[in-house]
Amino acid sequence: MSLPTVVERIVDRLKVKVYENRSMLGRAAGLDCAAHMRELLGKQEQVRMIFAAAPSQNEFLETLVKVPDIDWSRVTAFHMDEYIGLDSDAPQRFGLFLKLRLFDLVHPAEVYLIQSSNSPEEECRRYSEIIAEEPIDIVCMGIGENGHIAFNDPPVADFNDPDLMKTVELDEVCRQQQVNDGCFESMDLVPTHALTLTIPALMRGKRLFCMVPGNTKKDAVQRTLKDEMSTACPSTILRQHEDCTLYTDTAAYGEPES
């Protein structure tokens, strides 16, 4: 059953679906992703997926784990970024976020976590090699308040990055978002560096599901849809992807134009 949208439109190539609230957004995206997974599993042996870890993904993940009849034993899972410098059991680690909300509940065949305790050069090489082994079928992602995708903030984003993963310094807006989201109590506790999949690595995914709820993302959504495509707002590149859907809500999208 499809959920009713407030707005549906296409901006360049980007499909945009606006829902009344974040609960409906997450449910709609989760059901659409599950349907696509089933379709792929009906015609290929395995499905390779990359997941984002952020509060914006909560309703999507809650829906996805409850959908029956998905053969997760044929799914290989990755995530797209990880802080450098946090303890291995820190609750803010993205790998742990996804482990608790997804991986431990559905038991994919293989889960590849980013090991940020390794040397950055070694881990970028290791993870890039695994990512590159086979095509990525699905990327489940969000957009940051500064327009970042994964941890590709405007100062470090590169639409033609030669690497699949790199070490980045997080900008102030990105770090403040982690406080705004309730992940850290104060800015001084937010790590300054992270490992991230690059923009070309994400854009290589065949199908992108992008979930962006809430009024704190309103500026990012408007810039994604209206700004000139540039790394000043990295998410504008999504308008060039051949099969990406942006799921957002009225709080993030604003009032529909009459």
C-alpha distance (Angstrom), angle and dihedral (degrees) to the residues before:
residue distance angle dihedral
M1 . . .
S2 3.80 . .
L3 3.80 118.6 .
P4 3.81 119.3 -127.6
T5 3.78 116.6 -99.8
V6 3.79 127.7 -147.4
V7 3.81 92.7 -150.3
E8 3.80 134.6 7.8
R9 3.77 120.4 -175.1
I10 3.79 143.3 141.8
V11 3.80 122.0 -124.0
D12 3.79 109.3 -166.0
R13 3.82 97.2 -47.2
L14 3.80 97.2 -28.2
K15 3.80 115.7 109.5
V16 3.82 111.6 -144.3
K17 3.81 124.6 -159.8
V18 3.80 118.7 -177.8
Y19 3.82 120.4 -163.9
E20 3.77 132.1 -168.9
N21 3.81 94.5 -110.9
R22 3.79 142.8 -2.8
S23 3.80 93.5 -97.3
M24 3.81 91.5 59.5
L25 3.80 90.5 42.3
G26 3.80 92.4 54.0
R27 3.78 93.9 44.9
A28 3.79 93.3 48.4
A29 3.80 92.9 48.2
G30 3.80 92.3 45.8
L31 3.79 93.0 51.0
D32 3.81 92.2 46.1
C33 3.80 91.9 49.3
A34 3.81 91.7 47.5
A35 3.81 91.0 50.9
H36 3.79 90.5 51.2
M37 3.80 91.3 48.4
R38 3.79 90.7 52.3
E39 3.79 90.5 48.9
L40 3.81 92.4 51.7
L41 3.81 93.6 44.6
G42 3.78 88.0 53.9
K43 3.79 91.8 62.6
Q44 3.83 107.8 25.3
E45 3.78 136.1 46.5
Q46 3.81 99.0 -122.9
V47 3.79 140.9 12.1
R48 3.81 121.9 -143.7
M49 3.81 116.3 -154.0
I50 3.80 137.7 -178.9
F51 3.81 119.0 -153.5
A52 3.80 133.6 -162.4
A53 3.80 121.6 -138.0
A54 3.81 113.3 -143.0
P55 3.80 139.8 110.6
S56 3.81 87.7 -102.8
Q57 3.80 87.5 69.6
N58 3.83 97.2 52.2
E59 3.81 99.6 98.2
F60 3.79 91.6 41.6
L61 3.80 92.4 52.2
E62 3.81 92.6 44.1
T63 3.80 88.9 56.3
L64 3.79 96.1 43.3
V65 3.82 95.0 53.4
K66 3.81 91.3 53.0
V67 3.80 97.4 51.4
P68 3.82 108.9 107.4
D69 3.78 128.8 -139.3
I70 3.80 99.2 35.8
D71 3.79 111.3 134.3
W72 3.79 98.2 -138.5
S73 3.81 88.9 173.1
R74 3.81 85.4 79.1
V75 3.81 95.9 48.5
T76 3.81 124.9 98.4
A77 3.80 112.9 -159.2
F78 3.79 133.8 -156.6
H79 3.77 134.6 169.9
M80 3.77 127.0 -139.3
D81 3.79 108.5 -131.9
E82 3.79 146.1 5.6
Y83 3.78 137.4 -168.1
I84 3.79 120.8 -109.2
G85 3.79 116.8 -133.6
L86 3.80 103.3 25.8
D87 3.80 120.9 124.1
S88 3.79 113.6 -100.0
D89 3.82 90.9 -110.7
A90 3.82 97.0 42.6
P91 3.82 109.3 134.9
Q92 3.81 90.9 -135.3
R93 3.81 93.5 63.7
F94 3.78 109.7 116.8
G95 3.78 93.5 -141.1
L96 3.81 90.0 57.3
F97 3.82 91.3 45.9
L98 3.81 90.5 57.5
K99 3.79 93.8 38.9
L100 3.81 91.1 58.7
R101 3.81 97.8 39.1
L102 3.79 100.8 37.3
F103 3.77 123.4 -4.1
D104 3.82 98.3 53.5
L105 3.80 90.3 47.0
V106 3.81 101.7 48.4
H107 3.84 101.7 24.2
P108 3.81 104.7 -142.1
A109 3.78 116.9 -151.4
E110 3.80 91.0 -109.9
V111 3.80 132.4 8.6
Y112 3.79 118.6 -166.9
L113 3.80 111.6 -162.1
I114 3.79 122.6 -166.4
Q115 3.80 107.5 -112.4
S116 3.79 102.1 -149.4
S117 3.81 91.1 174.0
N118 3.82 87.2 73.4
S119 3.76 118.3 83.7
P120 3.81 107.4 -77.2
E121 3.81 93.2 -122.6
E122 3.80 92.3 49.9
E123 3.80 93.8 46.6
C124 3.79 94.5 46.7
R125 3.79 89.0 52.9
R126 3.82 94.2 45.4
Y127 3.79 96.5 46.9
S128 3.80 94.4 41.9
E129 3.78 90.6 54.4
I130 3.81 92.0 53.3
I131 3.81 92.9 45.5
A132 3.80 90.7 50.4
E133 3.82 96.1 50.1
E134 3.82 93.6 87.7
P135 3.81 135.7 -0.3
I136 3.80 118.9 -78.7
D137 3.80 109.7 -119.8
I138 3.80 102.2 -170.2
V139 3.81 135.8 18.6
C140 3.83 118.0 -166.5
M141 3.77 108.7 -164.5
G142 3.79 150.3 146.6
I143 3.80 138.3 -145.1
G144 3.79 124.1 -114.5
E145 3.79 126.4 -131.1
N146 3.80 88.9 -101.5
G147 3.81 92.4 47.5
H148 3.78 94.6 -99.3
I149 3.80 121.3 153.8
A150 3.78 112.0 -153.6
F151 3.82 101.5 -22.6
N152 3.78 94.5 -41.4
D153 3.81 96.3 127.4
P154 3.83 117.8 -175.6
P155 3.84 95.2 -96.6
V156 3.83 92.9 55.0
A157 3.82 103.2 27.0
D158 3.80 115.8 118.9
F159 3.80 121.7 -178.9
N160 3.82 88.7 -161.5
D161 3.78 98.9 40.4
P162 3.83 109.6 161.8
D163 3.81 92.0 -148.0
L164 3.80 132.0 69.4
M165 3.82 94.0 -146.4
K166 3.78 132.8 19.4
T167 3.80 144.7 167.8
V168 3.80 114.1 -102.7
E169 3.78 138.9 -174.9
L170 3.80 110.0 -128.0
D171 3.78 116.5 -126.4
E172 3.80 123.2 -128.2
V173 3.82 96.1 -104.7
C174 3.80 90.7 52.3
R175 3.80 92.8 48.6
Q176 3.81 92.0 46.9
Q177 3.81 89.1 52.6
Q178 3.80 89.1 60.8
V179 3.82 87.7 58.1
N180 3.81 92.1 44.0
D181 3.81 89.2 52.4
G182 3.81 90.6 53.6
C183 3.80 94.0 -115.2
F184 3.82 93.5 120.9
E185 3.79 130.7 24.5
S186 3.79 95.2 -135.7
M187 3.78 141.6 5.4
D188 3.80 94.4 -107.2
L189 3.82 89.4 63.3
V190 3.81 94.0 55.5
P191 3.81 112.9 97.0
T192 3.80 115.8 -114.3
H193 3.82 97.0 -143.8
A194 3.79 138.1 42.6
L195 3.78 144.8 170.7
T196 3.78 115.2 -113.2
L197 3.76 141.2 176.2
T198 3.78 107.6 -114.7
I199 3.78 126.6 -117.3
P200 3.83 93.7 -101.7
A201 3.83 89.0 51.7
L202 3.80 90.6 55.3
M203 3.80 94.1 41.9
R204 3.80 90.0 54.7
G205 3.80 88.5 69.7
K206 3.80 109.7 108.1
R207 3.82 94.9 -139.7
L208 3.81 125.4 25.4
F209 3.82 125.5 -161.8
C210 3.83 110.7 -169.4
M211 3.83 119.0 -170.5
V212 3.81 117.3 -167.5
P213 3.84 117.5 166.5
G214 3.79 134.2 166.6
N215 3.77 141.3 45.1
T216 3.82 93.0 -88.7
K217 3.82 86.3 69.2
K218 3.81 96.3 50.0
D219 3.80 95.2 102.3
A220 3.81 91.6 45.7
V221 3.81 92.9 50.7
Q222 3.82 92.9 47.8
R223 3.80 91.6 48.2
T224 3.80 91.5 46.6
L225 3.79 90.1 56.1
K226 3.81 101.2 35.8
D227 3.81 111.7 26.2
E228 3.75 124.9 92.7
M229 3.80 109.6 -94.1
S230 3.79 105.1 -94.6
T231 3.78 141.8 123.9
A232 3.82 88.3 -100.4
C233 3.82 81.2 84.0
P234 3.81 105.5 18.7
S235 3.82 94.5 -168.0
T236 3.81 90.7 67.4
I237 3.82 86.4 81.4
L238 3.81 88.3 71.8
R239 3.80 87.6 75.9
Q240 3.80 87.3 70.5
H241 3.80 97.3 52.9
E242 3.79 114.7 107.8
D243 3.82 95.5 -136.1
C244 3.80 115.3 20.6
T245 3.80 127.5 132.9
L246 3.79 122.9 -163.3
Y247 3.81 111.9 -150.8
T248 3.78 111.5 -164.1
D249 3.82 140.0 152.5
T250 3.78 135.4 -127.6
A251 3.81 90.9 -98.6
A252 3.80 90.6 60.9
Y253 3.80 98.9 31.7
G254 3.80 98.6 43.7
E255 3.76 127.0 -139.8
P256 3.82 114.5 -30.1
E257 3.77 113.6 -105.3
S258 3.80 112.4 -109.8
